[in-house]
Amino acid sequence: MIYGLFVIFLFLTIGNLLSDLIGGFIPGSVIGMLLLFASLLLKIVKADDIRPSATTLTSNMALFFLPAGVGVITATAILEKFWASILISSIISTVLIIVAVAWIQQKMEKWRQ
């Protein structure tokens, strides 16, 4: 389990460093996740090595949303002022994410066959 955590946090660190190099345009966590995904596809990292750590992290995912929830509660003045634009952008981004995930899933299903 410790090795799996090491690998996950290593890719997170590499992603953060690359993000800093490009000026933070893409978050380091996203870059690290993409690098980890690529290394799993290329079999550089074995999925069995990180599965216990990844399962533990994802099963406790709700804990990672607590700081964001507290931040939202403390920003009620901003939410009251910009509620319409926040709502519209949330709806649009949700629809775009659903479309993107569906498209990627279809491509991966074709690739798998």
DACOR-V811761 format. One record per residue. RES is the residue in one small letter. PSI is psi in radians with two decimals (NA if undefined). OMEGA is omega in whole degrees, -180 to 180 (NA if undefined). NEAR is the number of other C-alpha atoms within 12 Angstrom. Layout:
[[RES PSI OMEGA NEAR] [RES PSI OMEGA NEAR]]
This chain:
[[m -0.64 -179 17] [i -0.67 178 16] [y -0.73 179 19] [g -0.76 177 24] [l -0.69 178 21] [f -0.80 -179 17] [v -0.79 -179 29] [i -0.82 -179 34] [f -0.45 175 24] [l -0.80 179 23] [f -0.59 175 29] [l -0.76 180 25] [t -0.77 178 24] [i -0.74 178 24] [g -0.72 178 27] [n -0.69 178 25] [l -0.77 178 21] [l -0.64 178 23] [s -0.72 177 21] [d -0.63 -180 17] [l -0.58 -180 15] [i 0.19 175 14] [g 0.28 177 12] [g 0.32 -179 16] [f -0.70 176 15] [i 2.30 -179 19] [p 2.52 -179 22] [g -0.59 179 26] [s -0.62 179 25] [v -0.76 178 22] [i -0.78 179 27] [g -0.69 179 26] [m -0.71 178 25] [l -0.69 177 21] [l -0.72 177 28] [l -0.74 178 30] [f -0.78 179 22] [a -0.71 -180 17] [s -0.52 174 19] [l -0.71 178 21] [l -0.70 -179 13] [l 0.02 179 12] [k 0.52 172 14] [i -0.70 175 15] [v 2.35 179 23] [k 2.33 -178 20] [a -0.60 -180 23] [d -0.45 180 16] [d -0.56 -177 21] [i -0.10 -177 25] [r -0.83 -179 22] [p -0.72 180 19] [s -0.75 -180 22] [a -0.68 179 25] [t -0.75 179 18] [t -0.78 -180 17] [l -0.77 -178 19] [t -0.49 178 14] [s -0.35 177 13] [n 0.45 -176 13] [m -0.57 -178 12] [a -0.56 179 13] [l -0.51 -178 14] [f -0.26 -180 13] [f -0.15 180 13] [l -0.85 179 13] [p -0.66 179 12] [a -0.69 178 13] [g -0.72 178 14] [v -0.67 178 13] [g -0.66 178 14] [v -0.72 -179 15] [i -0.64 -179 14] [t -0.18 -178 13] [a 0.64 -177 15] [t -0.57 180 14] [a -0.74 178 12] [i -0.71 180 15] [l -0.70 179 16] [e -0.61 -177 15] [k -0.67 -173 12] [f 0.51 -174 14] [w -0.66 -177 15] [a -0.82 -180 13] [s -0.60 177 15] [i -0.76 180 16] [l -0.81 -179 15] [i -0.80 -180 13] [s -0.57 177 15] [s -0.74 179 14] [i -0.81 -179 14] [i -0.79 -179 14] [s -0.60 177 15] [t -0.79 179 15] [v -0.76 179 14] [l -0.68 179 14] [i -0.74 179 16] [i -0.76 179 14] [v -0.77 -179 14] [a -0.77 180 14] [v -0.71 178 14] [a -0.76 180 14] [w -0.80 180 14] [i -0.72 179 14] [q -0.74 178 15] [q -0.74 178 14] [k -0.72 -179 13] [m -0.60 177 12] [e -0.73 177 11] [k -0.72 -180 10] [w -0.64 -179 9] [r -0.61 -180 8] [q NA NA 7]]
